[in-house]
Amino acid sequence: MIVSYSSSSSEEESSPKDDSLHLKKRQKLDTETRDPFKDESGRRMEDKSPRLPLPETIKGMFRELEEKWTDNCEEHGGRMRSFQHERGNWATHLFIPYEPNEAFMEVLNDIMELAQAQGIPLTISEEFHLSLSKTVILRHHWIQPFVQSLRTGLTQFPKFFCTGDKLSVYCNAEKTRTFLGAKISTGTPHLLELIKIVDHSMVEFNLSTFYKDPSFHISFAWCVGDHSEKLEKICSSELQGVIDTHEEGPFLMRLNCRELRCKSGNKVFVLPLQ
C-alpha cells in the first residue's frame, strides 16, 4: 500500500534565506533595465561630465558650407553679378569666338583713345565673341547632359562666315555695364538657325531662351554703369569714323563660325560645326 504524504511546511513557505536571494535577483534585474540617465525616482539626471571638444579637422569639413559668400566687385574691375553666387550653381553661356588680327587691334586702340578723350573709360574685353545665349544657371550634374544635348542638335550644322562693320552700343538688363561692339551685317540667317538649336536645349533643361529679336554683335569693350546715351553720341559722330576711314579702306570684321563654345564656370566645351 502506497501512502502519499503532504508537503512539509518548509516546502510550502519560503525561508528567509530564499527571500533574500529573490530580492537580490530582483534588484539586479532592475539595475540592468533602468534608464542610466534617470535616478531611482525616475527623474532625468544632468550629465555633469565635461564634453570633449570637436577636432579642428572635423570643423574644417563644414566651415566652407557655413561661411556666406559675398561678391567683391573690386576683384573683377567693378563688374557685378546679375545673380547671387551659390555653391553648385555654374554660370553658363554659349558663344562663337572671334580671333582678332593686327588690323583689328589697331582700330580698337584708336577707338579706345577717342572714347577716353570724351571721358568714357572703356576697358578692352578679355575675349571677343558673339553671344548665342543669355547667361543661365546650371547645376553641376546638368552640365554634361546639357552639352550632350547641344552636340546632338549641332550634328549636321555647317560652318559659315559672319561680317560686321557698324559700331553699336549695348547695355545689360541690370544697367550695370555698357558695351561697345560691331553689329553683324551678314550671316544673320545662319545665326537664327543656331539660336533655334540652342533654345531647344535651354527649354529641355528649363532655362531661359535667347531674345526674341536678337541684335547679333561682337562686343570688344565695356565700362561700368549705364553710359549708353553718351557713348551713342560719340559712336555715330567720331568712333564710326575710325572704322570707315581705315587706311586700307573701311574695316570689316570677319568672323569664321566653325565652332560654338559653351562656358560653364571655369570649364569650356568646344562644339565643332560640320
Secondary structure, DSSP 4 states (H G I P E B T S, - for coil): -----PPPHHHHS--HHHHHHHHHHHHHHHHHHS-TTB-TTSPBPP--SPPPPPPHHHHHHHHHHHSPP---GGGGTT---SS---TTEEEEEEEEE----HHHHHHHHHHHHHHHHTT---EEEEEEEEE-S--EEEEGGGHHHHHHHHHHHTTTPPPEEEEEEEEEEEE-TTSSEEEEEEEEEE-HHHHHHHHHHHHHHHHHTT-----SS---EEEEEEEES--HHHHHHHIIIIIHHHHHT-TTSS--EEEEE-EEEEEETTEEEEEE--
